[in-house]
Amino acid sequence: MPGRSVRVAVAAVVAAGALAGCGGSQKPGAAALVGDDRITVSELSQTVRDWREQFRADPAANELRASAGNPVQQLAGDSESDLRGALTMMINFRVADEVAERAGVTVTEAQVDRAVALLDQETNQKLRRPPGTPGGAVSTTLDNGLPRRYTRDLARLIATQIAVTQAGKPFLELFPAAAHGLDIEVNPRYGNYDPAKLELGPVRNRLSSPDSGI
């Protein structure tokens, strides 16, 4: 994305809500509910564990994170910041799909392929690697706190942003409305959503915040 890193350009968009103590739609083990889609606490924890193992083994991802002035934290246990970052991105992917639907845009696999190529190119430029060096998109995915299997999800989000923008629609402005329309609920242990800032806010102190999400 010209002039901006993926970390900055990808909006941290989730929706506010509590899965504990607010009745009705709560489901045990939920980290977040995005419309009818459920991201479980176990799924989120496994995602971060997979990311941690893969991030250690990828020098390019480590270099990307260090060059962004974001020193790598100790990779041990389920760091709350790692969990929050991964959850934000996982929700973001789902909201982007809703934005595309509202904008009347269909993102093809060919467009996702092109977004992967753009990520490869951007990473090679950042790391001053020879053009055409493979694996940049994977390293960028790891830099963004997700394991390799989410590379095409990240590329699809970027492809969606490009397609919606080319259709003359304000992609980032559509995110809050799409998020509210999906009635997203986030387990309070991961913080709360601030629609004005488009990001997860600080975790509020609670007497208890069980992993079950109840």
FENNOR-V435591 format. One record per residue. RES is the residue in one letter. PSI is psi in whole degrees, 0 to 359 (none if undefined). OMEGA is omega as a letter, one per 30 degrees, with the letter a starting at -180 (999 if undefined). Layout:
[[RES | PSI | OMEGA] [RES | PSI | OMEGA]]
This chain:
[[M | 117 | a] [P | 129 | l] [G | 356 | a] [R | 144 | l] [S | 160 | l] [V | 322 | a] [R | 323 | a] [V | 319 | a] [A | 329 | l] [V | 111 | a] [A | 139 | l] [A | 89 | a] [V | 115 | l] [V | 176 | a] [A | 148 | a] [A | 156 | l] [G | 159 | l] [A | 134 | l] [L | 351 | a] [A | 131 | l] [G | 19 | l] [C | 12 | l] [G | 172 | l] [G | 265 | a] [S | 4 | a] [Q | 143 | l] [K | 133 | a] [P | 138 | l] [G | 10 | a] [A | 128 | l] [A | 325 | l] [A | 152 | l] [L | 126 | a] [V | 95 | a] [G | 236 | l] [D | 0 | a] [D | 140 | a] [R | 127 | l] [I | 115 | a] [T | 159 | l] [V | 320 | a] [S | 321 | l] [E | 316 | l] [L | 315 | a] [S | 318 | l] [Q | 322 | l] [T | 315 | a] [V | 323 | l] [R | 317 | l] [D | 317 | l] [W | 314 | a] [R | 315 | a] [E | 317 | a] [Q | 325 | a] [F | 319 | l] [R | 323 | a] [A | 4 | a] [D | 98 | a] [P | 323 | a] [A | 319 | l] [A | 320 | l] [N | 320 | l] [E | 320 | l] [L | 314 | a] [R | 321 | l] [A | 321 | a] [S | 339 | l] [A | 5 | a] [G | 26 | a] [N | 81 | a] [P | 140 | a] [V | 127 | l] [Q | 165 | l] [Q | 128 | a] [L | 79 | a] [A | 137 | a] [G | 182 | l] [D | 83 | l] [S | 132 | a] [E | 323 | l] [S | 322 | l] [D | 318 | l] [L | 317 | a] [R | 318 | l] [G | 315 | l] [A | 318 | a] [L | 319 | l] [T | 314 | a] [M | 318 | a] [M | 320 | l] [I | 319 | a] [N | 318 | a] [F | 318 | a] [R | 320 | l] [V | 322 | l] [A | 322 | l] [D | 321 | l] [E | 322 | l] [V | 315 | l] [A | 317 | a] [E | 317 | a] [R | 328 | a] [A | 355 | a] [G | 33 | a] [V | 135 | l] [T | 125 | a] [V | 121 | a] [T | 165 | l] [E | 329 | l] [A | 322 | l] [Q | 324 | l] [V | 319 | l] [D | 317 | a] [R | 324 | l] [A | 323 | l] [V | 316 | l] [A | 322 | l] [L | 320 | l] [L | 318 | l] [D | 312 | a] [Q | 315 | a] [E | 318 | a] [T | 317 | l] [N | 322 | l] [Q | 317 | a] [K | 318 | a] [L | 2 | l] [R | 44 | l] [R | 159 | l] [P | 139 | l] [P | 141 | l] [G | 356 | l] [T | 124 | a] [P | 164 | l] [G | 359 | a] [G | 320 | a] [A | 321 | l] [V | 314 | a] [S | 323 | l] [T | 322 | l] [T | 315 | l] [L | 321 | l] [D | 328 | l] [N | 9 | l] [G | 18 | l] [L | 150 | l] [P | 170 | a] [R | 326 | a] [R | 348 | l] [Y | 9 | a] [T | 314 | a] [R | 334 | l] [D | 317 | l] [L | 316 | l] [A | 323 | l] [R | 321 | l] [L | 316 | a] [I | 317 | l] [A | 323 | l] [T | 316 | l] [Q | 316 | l] [I | 313 | a] [A | 317 | a] [V | 318 | l] [T | 317 | l] [Q | 335 | l] [A | 3 | l] [G | 17 | a] [K | 145 | a] [P | 95 | a] [F | 306 | a] [L | 330 | l] [E | 334 | l] [L | 341 | a] [F | 310 | a] [P | 316 | a] [A | 320 | l] [A | 318 | l] [A | 315 | l] [H | 323 | l] [G | 331 | l] [L | 352 | l] [D | 54 | a] [I | 136 | l] [E | 134 | a] [V | 133 | l] [N | 128 | a] [P | 343 | l] [R | 342 | a] [Y | 4 | l] [G | 191 | l] [N | 159 | a] [Y | 131 | l] [D | 104 | a] [P | 336 | l] [A | 324 | a] [K | 350 | a] [L | 46 | l] [E | 165 | l] [L | 128 | l] [G | 181 | a] [P | 150 | l] [V | 130 | l] [R | 143 | l] [N | 133 | l] [R | 152 | l] [L | 330 | l] [S | 146 | l] [S | 81 | a] [P | 146 | l] [D | 337 | a] [S | 340 | a] [G | 7 | a] [I | none | 999]]
